Amino acid sequence: MVACGPFGPAAELCAAPARGYGGTLVGSFNTTVGAVRSLQPRAGVPELWPGLGADHPAVLCYIDAQIPKGGPEPAPPFDRAVVAIVDGASQMIMAGYKDRIPIEAP
């Protein structure tokens, strides 16, 4: 896995999701589907990309943006999203706060 930081080939792929969230790309990594799957337990959620092997290429993007929370009561928005890109399609993996989601290679 190669850390590309906010610049480089992985960052080029992450630019579109960063714009989509109205945020700033703060980290990007070339990785694999298996590494992305292992980032967060997904109890009760179907496996991501079930037809792809664990060694299939993926890109992981860390985006700082204001991400609204759902729920009946107003709450401060999240300020970081982690998005994976596989075969050109992006998928949010998690959202949370910068102090709880450090930028690190999978």
Secondary structure, DSSP 8 states (H G I E B T S, - for coil): -EE-TTSSHHHHHHHHHHHHTT-EEEEEEEEEHHHHHTTS--TTS--SSTTS-TTSEEEEEEEEEEE---SSS----EEEEEEEEETTEEEEEEEE-TTTS-----
